[in-house]
Structure formats: C-alpha cells, structure tokens
C-alpha cells in the first residue's frame, strides 16, 4: 500500500474520490431528511428518488458516449464542479418550495450520469497497470469508508447546524474533489478513438454491441444484476428487524454496518492479496457466497447471527466489486471504456430501483423471511448458470490483461 501511495496522481485521485463520495452520500441522506421535514409525506420521498433516478438512468449511456469523445480529465473536473454548484444551490433554496429542491435533485441525477463514466475512464488512465488490482482495491476501500461516513456526518451536521450549512459543507467538499483532479492529476487528451466521427446513437449502439459480444463483460454484469435484483435484502431490513427479529430501529443500522464492514475488510485484504490469476472463479464463488449468506440471514432469528451472515455477505460483495471493477478497466479498450462503464451503470441503477420493488412484492406474496432466503437460492442458481454458460468468464485471468 505504501508503494501505491507513492504515486502522486493516485493520491490526488484518492483525495478526490473520498471527498466526492463523502459529499454525495451525505447529500443523498440529508436531502431526503430535509424534504421529509418540509412535507411530512412519504410520497415526497418517493418523488425525490424518482426525480434523481430518471435522469441518472436515461442519460447514463449518453454520459458514456461523451466520456469516450472528450477529455475524461476535463469531464471529471467539470462534473464535480457542477455538483458543487448544485450543492450550494440546495443551500440557497433550502427554505423554498419543495419543487425547487426536486429541480436541483434532477440536476444532481443528470450530472451523475456523466461523472461516473468519466471518473471510471480517468481512473483506468492513471492507475499503474502492473498493480491495477491492488490500486483498485485501495480506491474501492477509500470509497467504501467515505460512503459509510457521509450519511453519519451529514446527519450530525444537519441536526446541529441545520440544512444550509450542511449543504454548503457538501459543496465545499465537492469543490475540493474537483480541485484535487485539476491540480493533482496531469491533464489528459480525449481517448484515442476520438477520431471516430460517428453520431451519438451509433456510438452508444457500438458500446452496447461490444458489451453484449463479450462473455466476460456481459457475464459479469449479469451476475451483478441478478444477485442484486433477487438477493438484495437491504430494502427489507426495517420490516425484518421489526416483524421477524422484534428489535428496535437501531438494529437496522447494525445490519447495514455489518454488511459494509465485511465489504471493507475484503477490500483491504485485496490490496495485499488481489484475486488476479483466478479472478473469474473468485467472482463466481463470491456471488455464490453472497447467495449462501443471504439464505443464512433470511433463516436466522437472532440479531448477532444475522449480523454475522451479513458480514459474510458484505465480504463476498467486496470481492465481487473489486473483480467487476477490474474487468471494466482491463477488458474494455481505452476508447470504449466510458461507454462500457455507462452500460454497467445502467444495469446497476436499474437493478437498484427494480430490486427494491421486487423485494417488496416478494415479501407481500411470500412473507418477509421467505422473500429473503428464496432470493438467496435464486442467486445461487444464477451463479451456477453463469459458471456453465460463460466459460471465458469462468477462466478469466486478470493478470494476463495486466501484462498486455
């Protein structure tokens, strides 16, 4: 890790990623808290999620196209500066009509559709290729810590100082994230494929064809999609804690912390022992382990056993995240990396939204606990099917990509 941190541009990227993740995760929670404080209406929260999700899903493929046509360095700086401006705009309209807050939230969702593909492409451009797996593990660990800390710190700041100072603080952090890239990372030109003058629709279609033609890319994305869609249980934590475990609201936080803690431990271990030579096998085992852990969680009736199961789930998810991030960085050519990342983002964004809906419908039909453990069983079946149907992904050796 010390050897990695000697890389000046990696240090700047880590600072930027930490500031951006901290601010954006805090904004996601604090904005919801503030909207509910103004309206006292759960439907207002549903609308908030919708106005952020619609542009994030609708524009993510466009964002990938742009990230493959312009300088990703410039696009990352511009996107984080725009996010900083929107956070400051939230401070300006904090006491205004909730419709203005929705308008700013829509803008945040739209900017994220461009920020993620640009940052993914820039990350691959600056990380030392010979230590890509270790560096990706370090970036993922920093992002996980910041993502965990943001909601807690944002909630404390909101309670102590109120909405405006909290939104201003988030804006300052996002400004620092933009400055870290602008000042600490060498400006880079547009990707090599910029000479392609095809239109946006043709460019997006090319990215989709590339992903669906690659067993490694589409297989890894499908594993992620179905594991989250069927195996994701976080949306049911409040109901499971109340009706199955008969515990108080604090237990929901403990369950989330257990899963996040497991992911963080796995990512930190991977900075020293990255899953490289047998990355495909590690990915399948991680997804299968995710399913097993979800089954154990759904069958348990003890809070501490549930926490242990979710710690294991989080650890498996941490390994899966590292391998999938590396696949996007290594298996996609540089001039298409933004579009490949945007397809992955489309899978991820849609799955998170639809997965929560699926979990709720399954719980209403089967019951809370059966909805959880049956999702784990389906995840196991998906892992087994992908293992059989995608032999290139099964045999994937990321070390071979690093040596190219």
C-alpha positions as CSV (number, residue, x, y, z in Angstrom):
1,X,0.0,0.0,0.0
2,X,2.9,2.4,0.8
3,X,4.3,1.8,-2.7
4,X,0.9,2.6,-4.2
5,X,0.6,5.8,-2.2
6,X,4.0,7.0,-3.5
7,X,2.2,7.5,-6.9
8,X,1.3,11.2,-6.8
9,X,-1.6,11.1,-9.2
10,X,-3.2,8.1,-7.4
11,X,-3.0,10.1,-4.2
12,X,-4.8,13.0,-5.8
13,X,-7.4,10.7,-7.3
14,X,-8.0,9.1,-3.8
15,X,-8.5,12.5,-2.2
16,X,-10.9,13.5,-5.0
17,X,-12.8,10.2,-4.7
18,X,-13.0,10.4,-0.9
19,X,-14.3,14.0,-1.0
20,X,-16.8,13.3,-3.7
21,X,-18.1,10.1,-2.1
22,X,-18.3,11.7,1.3
23,X,-20.3,14.7,0.0
24,X,-22.6,12.8,-2.4
25,X,-23.5,10.1,0.1
26,X,-24.2,12.8,2.7
27,X,-26.4,14.7,0.2
28,X,-28.4,11.6,-0.6
29,X,-29.4,11.2,3.0
30,X,-29.7,14.9,4.1
31,X,-31.7,15.9,1.1
32,X,-34.3,13.2,1.9
33,X,-34.3,14.2,5.6
34,X,-34.9,17.8,4.6
35,X,-37.7,17.0,2.1
36,X,-39.5,15.0,4.7
37,X,-39.0,17.7,7.3
38,X,-40.7,20.1,4.9
39,X,-43.6,17.9,3.8
40,X,-44.0,15.1,6.4
41,X,-45.2,13.0,3.4
42,X,-43.6,9.6,2.5
43,X,-44.8,10.2,-1.1
44,X,-42.5,13.2,-1.3
45,X,-39.5,10.9,-0.6
46,X,-40.7,8.5,-3.4
47,X,-40.8,11.5,-5.7
48,X,-37.4,12.6,-4.7
49,X,-36.0,9.2,-5.5
50,X,-37.8,9.2,-8.8
51,X,-36.6,12.7,-10.0
52,X,-32.9,11.6,-9.2
53,X,-33.3,8.1,-10.8
54,X,-34.9,9.2,-14.1
55,X,-32.0,11.3,-15.4
56,X,-29.4,9.0,-14.0
57,X,-30.8,6.1,-15.9
58,X,-31.9,8.0,-19.0
59,X,-28.6,9.8,-19.6
60,X,-26.1,7.3,-18.4
61,X,-25.5,5.9,-22.0
62,X,-25.1,9.4,-23.3
63,X,-22.6,10.0,-20.5
64,X,-20.6,7.1,-21.6
65,X,-20.6,8.3,-25.2
66,X,-19.3,11.8,-24.1
67,X,-16.7,10.2,-21.8
68,X,-15.3,8.4,-24.9
69,X,-15.3,11.6,-27.0
70,X,-13.8,14.3,-24.7
71,X,-11.0,14.5,-22.2
72,X,-12.1,12.5,-19.2
73,X,-9.9,14.7,-17.0
74,X,-11.9,17.8,-18.1
75,X,-15.2,16.0,-17.8
76,X,-14.5,14.8,-14.3
77,X,-13.4,18.2,-13.2
78,X,-16.5,19.8,-14.8
79,X,-18.9,17.3,-13.4
80,X,-17.6,17.7,-9.8
81,X,-17.6,21.5,-10.1
82,X,-21.2,21.3,-11.3
83,X,-22.1,19.0,-8.4
84,X,-20.5,21.6,-6.0
85,X,-22.6,24.3,-7.6
86,X,-25.8,22.2,-7.2
87,X,-25.0,21.5,-3.5
88,X,-24.6,25.3,-3.0
89,X,-27.9,25.8,-4.9
90,X,-29.6,23.5,-2.3
91,X,-28.3,25.8,0.4
92,X,-29.9,28.8,-1.4
93,X,-33.3,27.1,-1.9
94,X,-33.4,25.2,1.4
95,X,-36.3,27.1,2.7
96,X,-38.1,27.4,-0.6
97,X,-40.9,25.3,-2.1
98,X,-40.1,21.6,-2.4
99,X,-40.5,21.8,-6.1
100,X,-37.2,23.7,-6.3
101,X,-35.5,21.0,-4.3
102,X,-36.8,18.5,-6.8
103,X,-35.4,20.5,-9.6
104,X,-31.9,20.6,-8.1
105,X,-32.2,16.8,-7.3
106,X,-33.0,16.2,-11.0
107,X,-29.8,18.1,-11.9
108,X,-27.8,16.0,-9.5
109,X,-29.0,12.8,-11.1
110,X,-28.2,14.2,-14.6
111,X,-24.6,15.2,-13.6
112,X,-24.0,11.7,-12.0
113,X,-24.8,10.1,-15.4
114,X,-21.7,11.9,-16.8
115,X,-19.5,11.8,-13.7
116,X,-19.3,8.1,-13.2
117,X,-18.2,7.1,-16.8
118,X,-15.7,9.9,-16.8
119,X,-14.2,9.1,-13.4
120,X,-14.1,5.4,-14.3
121,X,-12.2,6.1,-17.5
122,X,-9.8,8.6,-15.8
123,X,-9.1,6.1,-13.0
124,X,-8.0,3.5,-15.6
125,X,-5.8,6.0,-17.3
126,X,-3.9,7.0,-14.1
127,X,-3.7,3.7,-12.1
128,X,-0.4,1.8,-12.6
129,X,-1.3,-1.1,-14.8
130,X,1.2,-3.5,-13.2
131,X,-0.5,-3.0,-9.8
132,X,-4.1,-2.4,-11.1
133,X,-5.8,-4.9,-8.8
134,X,-4.1,-3.6,-5.7
135,X,-4.8,0.0,-6.7
136,X,-8.5,-0.8,-7.5
137,X,-8.8,-2.4,-4.1
138,X,-7.4,0.7,-2.4
139,X,-9.8,3.0,-4.4
140,X,-12.7,0.8,-3.5
141,X,-11.8,0.8,0.2
142,X,-11.5,4.6,0.3
143,X,-14.8,4.9,-1.4
144,X,-16.5,2.5,0.9
145,X,-15.2,4.3,4.1
146,X,-16.3,7.7,2.7
147,X,-19.7,6.3,1.6
148,X,-20.2,4.9,5.1
149,X,-19.1,8.1,6.8
150,X,-21.0,10.6,4.7
151,X,-24.6,9.8,5.8
152,X,-23.5,9.7,9.5
153,X,-21.6,13.0,9.3
154,X,-24.3,14.6,7.2
155,X,-27.0,13.6,9.6
156,X,-25.0,15.0,12.6
157,X,-24.3,18.3,10.7
158,X,-27.9,18.6,9.8
159,X,-29.1,18.1,13.4
160,X,-26.5,20.5,14.8
161,X,-26.2,23.2,12.2
162,X,-29.3,22.9,10.0
163,X,-29.7,22.4,6.3
164,X,-27.9,25.4,4.8
165,X,-24.5,24.9,6.5
166,X,-24.7,21.2,5.7
167,X,-25.4,21.8,2.0
168,X,-22.6,24.4,1.9
169,X,-20.2,21.9,3.5
170,X,-21.1,19.3,0.9
171,X,-20.5,21.9,-1.8
172,X,-17.0,22.7,-0.4
173,X,-16.1,19.0,-0.3
174,X,-17.2,18.6,-4.0
175,X,-15.2,21.7,-4.9
176,X,-12.1,20.1,-3.2
177,X,-12.8,16.9,-5.2
178,X,-12.7,18.9,-8.4
179,X,-9.6,20.8,-7.3
180,X,-7.8,17.6,-6.4
181,X,-8.2,16.3,-10.0
182,X,-7.5,19.7,-11.6
183,X,-4.3,20.4,-9.6
184,X,-3.0,16.9,-8.8
185,X,-3.6,14.9,-12.0
186,X,-2.0,15.8,-15.3
187,X,-4.5,16.9,-17.9
188,X,-5.1,14.2,-20.5
189,X,-6.4,14.5,-24.0
190,X,-9.5,12.7,-25.3
191,X,-9.3,8.9,-25.7
192,X,-7.6,7.5,-28.8
193,X,-10.9,6.7,-30.5
194,X,-11.9,10.3,-30.7
195,X,-11.2,10.3,-34.4
196,X,-14.4,8.3,-34.9
197,X,-16.9,10.8,-36.2
198,X,-20.0,8.6,-35.8
199,X,-23.0,10.2,-34.2
200,X,-24.1,9.7,-30.6
201,X,-26.7,7.0,-31.3
202,X,-24.2,5.0,-33.4
203,X,-21.5,5.4,-30.7
204,X,-23.9,4.2,-28.0
205,X,-25.0,1.3,-30.1
206,X,-21.4,0.3,-30.7
207,X,-20.8,0.3,-26.9
208,X,-23.8,-1.9,-26.3
209,X,-22.8,-4.3,-29.1
210,X,-19.3,-4.5,-27.6
211,X,-20.6,-5.4,-24.1
212,X,-23.1,-8.0,-25.4
213,X,-20.5,-9.6,-27.6
214,X,-18.1,-10.1,-24.7
215,X,-18.8,-13.1,-22.5
216,X,-16.6,-11.6,-19.8
217,X,-18.3,-8.2,-19.7
218,X,-22.0,-9.3,-20.1
219,X,-21.4,-12.3,-17.8
220,X,-20.0,-10.2,-15.0
221,X,-22.8,-7.6,-15.4
222,X,-25.5,-10.3,-15.4
223,X,-24.1,-11.8,-12.2
224,X,-24.2,-8.3,-10.6
225,X,-27.7,-7.6,-12.0
226,X,-29.4,-10.8,-10.8
227,X,-27.5,-11.0,-7.5
228,X,-28.7,-7.5,-6.5
229,X,-32.2,-8.0,-8.1
230,X,-33.0,-11.2,-6.3
231,X,-30.5,-11.4,-3.5
232,X,-30.5,-7.8,-2.3
233,X,-32.3,-7.6,1.1
234,X,-31.4,-4.1,2.4
235,X,-34.8,-2.7,1.4
236,X,-36.4,-5.3,3.7
237,X,-34.2,-4.6,6.8
238,X,-36.7,-2.4,8.6
239,X,-39.5,-4.9,8.2
240,X,-37.3,-7.9,9.0
241,X,-36.0,-6.2,12.2
242,X,-39.4,-5.2,13.4
243,X,-41.5,-8.2,12.4
244,X,-39.0,-11.1,12.4
245,X,-36.3,-10.2,14.9
246,X,-38.6,-8.0,17.1
247,X,-35.8,-5.5,17.6
248,X,-35.8,-1.7,17.6
249,X,-34.7,0.7,14.8
250,X,-31.1,0.7,16.0
251,X,-30.8,-2.9,14.8
252,X,-31.3,-1.7,11.2
253,X,-28.1,0.3,11.4
254,X,-26.3,-2.6,12.9
255,X,-27.3,-4.8,10.0
256,X,-26.2,-2.2,7.5
257,X,-22.9,-1.7,9.3
258,X,-22.2,-5.5,9.4
259,X,-22.6,-5.8,5.6
260,X,-20.5,-2.7,5.0
261,X,-17.8,-3.8,7.4
262,X,-17.5,-7.2,5.7
263,X,-17.1,-5.4,2.3
264,X,-14.4,-3.1,3.7
265,X,-12.4,-5.9,5.3
266,X,-12.5,-7.8,2.0
267,X,-11.3,-4.8,0.0
268,X,-8.5,-4.1,2.4
269,X,-7.3,-7.7,2.2
270,X,-7.4,-7.5,-1.6
271,X,-5.0,-4.5,-1.5
272,X,-2.4,-7.1,-0.5
273,X,-3.8,-10.3,-1.9
274,X,-5.8,-9.4,-5.0
275,X,-7.9,-12.0,-6.8
276,X,-5.9,-11.9,-10.0
277,X,-4.9,-15.2,-11.6
278,X,-8.3,-16.9,-11.0
279,X,-10.4,-13.8,-11.0
280,X,-13.3,-15.5,-12.9
281,X,-13.5,-18.3,-10.4
282,X,-13.2,-15.9,-7.5
283,X,-16.1,-13.8,-8.9
284,X,-18.4,-16.9,-9.2
285,X,-17.5,-18.1,-5.7
286,X,-18.1,-14.6,-4.3
287,X,-21.6,-14.4,-5.9
288,X,-22.4,-17.9,-4.7
289,X,-21.2,-17.0,-1.2
290,X,-23.4,-13.9,-1.4
291,X,-26.4,-16.1,-2.0
292,X,-25.4,-18.5,0.8
293,X,-25.1,-15.6,3.2
294,X,-28.5,-14.2,2.2
295,X,-30.1,-17.6,2.8
296,X,-28.4,-17.8,6.3
297,X,-29.6,-14.2,7.0
298,X,-33.2,-15.0,6.0
299,X,-33.3,-18.2,8.1
300,X,-31.8,-16.7,11.2
301,X,-33.9,-15.3,14.1
302,X,-31.0,-14.0,16.2
303,X,-29.6,-10.5,15.7
304,X,-26.0,-11.5,16.1
305,X,-26.3,-14.4,13.7
306,X,-27.9,-12.1,11.2
307,X,-25.0,-9.7,11.6
308,X,-22.5,-12.5,11.1
309,X,-24.4,-13.6,8.0
310,X,-24.4,-10.1,6.6
311,X,-20.7,-9.6,7.4
312,X,-20.1,-12.6,5.2
313,X,-22.4,-11.3,2.5
314,X,-20.5,-8.0,2.6
315,X,-17.2,-9.7,2.3
316,X,-18.3,-11.7,-0.7
317,X,-19.8,-8.5,-2.3
318,X,-16.4,-6.7,-1.7
319,X,-14.6,-9.4,-3.7
320,X,-17.2,-9.2,-6.4
321,X,-16.9,-5.4,-6.6
322,X,-13.2,-5.5,-7.0
323,X,-13.2,-8.1,-9.8
324,X,-16.1,-6.4,-11.6
325,X,-14.4,-3.0,-11.4
326,X,-11.2,-4.5,-12.8
327,X,-13.0,-6.2,-15.6
328,X,-14.4,-2.8,-16.8
329,X,-11.0,-1.2,-16.5
330,X,-9.0,-4.0,-18.2
331,X,-11.3,-5.9,-20.6
332,X,-12.5,-2.7,-22.4
333,X,-10.2,-0.8,-24.8
334,X,-9.5,2.7,-23.6
335,X,-11.5,4.4,-26.3
336,X,-14.7,2.5,-25.3
337,X,-14.2,2.4,-21.5
338,X,-16.7,5.2,-20.9
339,X,-19.4,3.5,-22.8
340,X,-18.8,0.2,-21.2
341,X,-18.9,1.8,-17.8
342,X,-22.1,3.5,-18.7
343,X,-23.7,0.2,-19.6
344,X,-22.6,-1.2,-16.3
345,X,-24.1,1.9,-14.6
346,X,-27.4,1.3,-16.5
347,X,-27.5,-2.2,-15.2
348,X,-26.6,-1.1,-11.6
349,X,-29.0,1.9,-11.5
350,X,-32.0,0.0,-12.9
351,X,-31.3,-3.0,-10.7
352,X,-31.2,-1.0,-7.5
353,X,-34.5,0.6,-8.3
354,X,-36.3,-2.5,-9.6
355,X,-34.7,-4.7,-6.9
356,X,-36.3,-2.8,-4.1
357,X,-39.6,-3.1,-5.9
358,X,-39.1,-6.9,-6.4
359,X,-38.2,-7.4,-2.7
360,X,-41.3,-5.6,-1.6
361,X,-43.6,-7.6,-3.9
362,X,-42.0,-10.9,-2.9
363,X,-42.4,-10.0,0.8
364,X,-46.0,-9.2,0.3
365,X,-46.6,-12.5,-1.5
366,X,-44.3,-14.9,0.3
367,X,-43.6,-13.2,3.6
368,X,-40.6,-11.2,4.7
369,X,-38.2,-14.0,5.6
370,X,-39.1,-16.4,2.7
371,X,-38.7,-13.5,0.3
372,X,-35.1,-13.0,1.6
373,X,-33.9,-16.6,1.6
374,X,-35.6,-17.5,-1.7
375,X,-33.7,-14.6,-3.3
376,X,-30.5,-16.2,-2.0
377,X,-31.4,-19.5,-3.6
378,X,-32.1,-17.8,-7.0
379,X,-28.7,-16.0,-6.7
380,X,-27.0,-19.4,-6.3
381,X,-28.8,-20.7,-9.4
382,X,-27.7,-17.6,-11.4
383,X,-24.1,-18.1,-10.3
384,X,-24.3,-21.8,-11.4
385,X,-25.9,-20.9,-14.7
386,X,-23.3,-18.3,-15.5
387,X,-20.5,-20.6,-14.5
388,X,-21.7,-23.1,-17.1
389,X,-22.7,-20.7,-19.9
390,X,-19.8,-18.3,-19.7
391,X,-16.6,-20.3,-19.8
392,X,-14.4,-17.3,-20.8
393,X,-15.6,-15.5,-17.6
394,X,-15.0,-18.7,-15.6
395,X,-11.4,-18.9,-16.8
396,X,-10.7,-15.2,-16.6
397,X,-7.1,-14.3,-15.6
398,X,-6.8,-10.6,-14.9
399,X,-3.1,-11.0,-14.5
400,X,-2.9,-11.7,-18.3
401,X,-4.6,-8.4,-19.0
402,X,-2.2,-6.5,-16.8
403,X,0.7,-8.0,-18.7
404,X,-0.6,-6.8,-22.1
